[in-house]
Amino acid sequence: MTKQIFFATSWNDGSVYDLKLTEILAKYGMKGIFYIVSGYLNDNKESLSPTEIKELAKYYEIDSHVSHSHVILTEVDDKTAKDEIKRNKETLEDIIGQEIRVFCPPRGKYNNKHIKIIKKLGFSFMRTAKYLRIKNILDRNKGIMYTTLQFYPYRGIPTYLFSALKRKDMEGLGIIIKNLGIINNFDKFSKSILEEVKNLVAFFICGDIHGKLNDIIFGIV
């Protein structure tokens, strides 16, 4: 039986620079999932317009990233959280004419009540910012999709360790220990994980990117 590796990248908020990004993704045959904040639409020259999102949806998956002002779910009451999520989902579905299936909470912050809310609103999964997952990407019981790597300027080993220990994530701790000598070099670290992914039936999902777009993309391909 031939093994399949599912390699996808994800990009948050709906920046106008996503249009340039799609050219890079297309050049290397990479898939992209774009989590859009509907409250940013036409807000300024930095955000995608509804027309641009509709065009983007022809080639890439569009999913939900809350609504107005990029509200942090854990900082608002349950009703506000539900209204924000529901409005964003419906707005994007009206624009692209397709069902929005996956939700990504801003800054990766959520609680169990939010998981119940997204299920009631018809989402299939919530993509979290909990990274360093290879074998256990999907938790179908909870409806959670984890992340393998995040393109973010983390502060080396202490940050990775703190995150894994806080989540009691044994898989993440194993990856950290295995790559201890190269974890501070993101290029080497990401390639090491990719090599491990190649031996598994797995997803390789890259989280948010902050600056140095071309360098990071070219470094991992």
C-alpha positions as CSV (number, residue, x, y, z in Angstrom):
1,M,0.0,0.0,0.0
2,T,1.4,3.4,-1.0
3,K,1.7,5.9,1.8
4,Q,0.3,9.4,1.4
5,I,1.7,12.5,2.9
6,F,-0.6,15.5,3.2
7,F,1.4,18.7,3.1
8,A,-0.5,21.9,3.6
9,T,0.3,25.4,4.7
10,S,-2.1,27.8,6.5
11,W,-2.2,31.6,6.5
12,N,-4.3,33.8,8.8
13,D,-6.3,37.0,8.7
14,G,-6.7,37.7,4.9
15,S,-3.8,40.0,4.1
16,V,-3.5,41.5,0.6
17,Y,0.0,39.9,0.5
18,D,-1.7,36.5,0.3
19,L,-2.1,37.2,-3.4
20,K,1.7,37.2,-3.8
21,L,1.9,34.2,-1.6
22,T,-0.4,32.2,-3.8
23,E,2.1,32.7,-6.7
24,I,4.8,31.1,-4.6
25,L,2.6,28.2,-3.5
26,A,1.6,27.6,-7.1
27,K,5.2,27.7,-8.3
28,Y,6.1,24.8,-5.9
29,G,2.8,22.9,-6.1
30,M,1.9,23.5,-2.5
31,K,-1.5,23.7,-1.0
32,G,-2.7,26.6,1.1
33,I,-5.5,27.1,3.6
34,F,-6.5,30.7,4.2
35,Y,-8.2,31.6,7.5
36,I,-10.0,34.9,6.9
37,V,-11.3,37.6,9.3
38,S,-14.5,38.9,7.7
39,G,-14.4,42.1,9.7
40,Y,-11.2,43.1,7.9
41,L,-12.7,43.0,4.5
42,N,-12.3,46.3,2.6
43,D,-11.1,47.8,6.0
44,N,-7.9,49.0,4.5
45,K,-5.5,48.5,1.6
46,E,-3.8,45.7,3.6
47,S,-6.8,43.4,3.5
48,L,-8.3,41.2,0.8
49,S,-11.6,42.4,-0.8
50,P,-14.6,40.0,-1.2
51,T,-13.8,39.8,-4.9
52,E,-10.2,38.7,-4.2
53,I,-11.4,36.1,-1.6
54,K,-13.8,34.7,-4.1
55,E,-11.1,34.4,-6.7
56,L,-8.7,32.8,-4.1
57,A,-11.4,30.2,-3.3
58,K,-11.2,28.9,-6.8
59,Y,-7.8,27.4,-6.1
60,Y,-7.3,27.3,-2.3
61,E,-9.4,26.4,0.7
62,I,-11.0,29.3,2.6
63,D,-11.8,28.8,6.3
64,S,-12.9,30.9,9.3
65,H,-10.8,33.1,11.7
66,V,-13.6,34.8,13.7
67,S,-15.1,38.1,12.7
68,H,-14.7,41.8,13.5
69,S,-11.6,43.1,15.3
70,H,-9.9,39.7,15.5
71,V,-11.5,39.1,18.9
72,I,-9.8,36.7,21.3
73,L,-12.4,34.1,22.3
74,T,-11.2,33.6,25.9
75,E,-11.5,37.4,26.5
76,V,-15.2,37.6,25.7
77,D,-18.4,36.0,26.9
78,D,-19.8,32.9,25.3
79,K,-22.6,34.7,23.4
80,T,-20.2,37.2,21.9
81,A,-17.8,34.4,20.9
82,K,-20.7,32.5,19.2
83,D,-21.9,35.6,17.4
84,E,-18.5,36.4,16.2
85,I,-17.8,32.9,14.9
86,K,-21.2,32.6,13.3
87,R,-21.1,35.9,11.6
88,N,-17.6,35.2,10.1
89,K,-18.7,31.8,8.8
90,E,-21.9,33.1,7.2
91,T,-20.1,36.1,5.7
92,L,-17.4,34.0,4.1
93,E,-19.9,31.4,2.8
94,D,-21.9,34.1,1.1
95,I,-18.8,35.4,-0.6
96,I,-17.3,32.1,-1.9
97,G,-20.6,30.2,-2.3
98,Q,-19.1,27.2,-0.4
99,E,-19.3,25.7,3.1
100,I,-16.7,26.8,5.6
101,R,-15.6,23.6,7.3
102,V,-12.7,24.6,9.6
103,F,-12.3,27.2,12.3
104,C,-9.0,28.7,13.6
105,P,-9.2,30.7,16.9
106,P,-7.1,33.9,17.0
107,R,-3.8,33.4,18.8
108,G,-4.8,29.8,19.2
109,K,-6.8,30.6,22.4
110,Y,-10.0,28.7,23.2
111,N,-11.7,26.5,25.8
112,N,-14.0,23.5,25.8
113,K,-17.1,25.7,25.4
114,H,-15.7,27.1,22.2
115,I,-15.2,23.5,20.8
116,K,-18.9,22.9,21.5
117,I,-19.9,26.1,19.8
118,I,-18.1,25.4,16.6
119,K,-19.6,21.9,16.4
120,K,-23.1,23.4,16.8
121,L,-22.3,25.9,14.1
122,G,-21.5,23.1,11.6
123,F,-17.7,23.2,11.6
124,S,-15.9,19.9,11.1
125,F,-12.7,20.8,12.9
126,M,-10.9,23.5,14.9
127,R,-7.3,24.1,13.8
128,T,-5.2,25.0,16.8
129,A,-1.8,26.6,17.3
130,K,-0.7,23.6,19.3
131,Y,2.3,22.5,17.3
132,L,5.0,19.7,17.1
133,R,2.5,17.1,16.1
134,I,3.2,14.5,13.4
135,K,1.5,11.2,14.3
136,N,-1.5,12.6,16.1
137,I,-2.6,15.5,14.0
138,L,-6.4,14.9,14.2
139,D,-8.4,14.3,17.3
140,R,-11.8,13.3,15.8
141,N,-13.5,12.9,19.1
142,K,-12.8,16.5,20.1
143,G,-12.9,17.8,16.6
144,I,-9.4,19.4,16.9
145,M,-6.7,19.6,14.2
146,Y,-3.2,20.2,15.5
147,T,-0.2,21.7,13.8
148,T,3.3,20.3,12.9
149,L,5.3,23.6,12.7
150,Q,4.6,27.2,13.1
151,F,6.7,29.8,11.2
152,Y,7.1,32.2,14.1
153,P,10.2,33.6,15.7
154,Y,10.2,31.4,18.8
155,R,12.9,31.9,21.4
156,G,14.5,28.5,21.0
157,I,14.5,25.5,23.3
158,P,12.9,27.1,26.4
159,T,9.8,28.2,24.4
160,Y,9.3,24.8,22.8
161,L,9.8,23.0,26.1
162,F,7.4,25.3,28.0
163,S,4.7,24.8,25.4
164,A,5.1,21.0,25.3
165,L,5.2,20.6,29.1
166,K,2.2,22.9,29.6
167,R,0.1,20.8,27.2
168,K,1.6,17.5,28.6
169,D,2.4,16.7,25.0
170,M,4.7,13.6,25.0
171,E,4.9,13.5,21.2
172,G,6.1,17.2,21.2
173,L,8.7,16.5,23.9
174,G,10.0,13.5,21.9
175,I,10.5,15.7,18.9
176,I,12.3,18.3,20.9
177,I,14.7,15.8,22.5
178,K,15.4,14.1,19.2
179,N,16.2,17.5,17.6
180,L,17.9,19.2,20.6
181,G,21.1,20.0,18.7
182,I,19.4,21.7,15.8
183,I,16.1,23.1,17.2
184,N,17.5,26.7,17.3
185,N,18.1,26.5,13.5
186,F,14.7,26.6,12.0
187,D,15.8,25.6,8.6
188,K,17.5,22.4,9.8
189,F,14.8,21.7,12.4
190,S,12.0,21.9,9.8
191,K,13.8,19.7,7.3
192,S,14.4,17.1,10.0
193,I,10.7,17.0,10.8
194,L,9.8,16.8,7.1
195,E,12.1,13.8,6.7
196,E,10.3,12.1,9.6
197,V,6.9,13.0,8.1
198,K,8.0,11.3,4.8
199,N,8.0,8.0,6.6
200,L,4.5,8.3,7.9
201,V,1.0,8.8,6.8
202,A,0.7,12.3,8.2
203,F,-0.1,15.9,7.7
204,F,2.6,18.6,7.6
205,I,0.7,21.8,8.4
206,C,2.6,25.0,8.7
207,G,1.2,27.7,10.9
208,D,1.3,31.5,10.7
209,I,4.2,33.2,9.0
210,H,5.6,36.5,10.3
211,G,8.0,38.2,7.9
212,K,10.8,36.8,5.6
213,L,8.1,35.1,3.5
214,N,10.3,33.9,0.6
215,D,13.3,32.9,2.8
216,I,11.2,30.5,4.9
217,I,9.3,29.0,2.0
218,F,12.4,28.4,-0.1
219,G,14.2,27.0,3.0
220,I,11.7,24.3,3.6
221,V,11.1,23.1,0.0
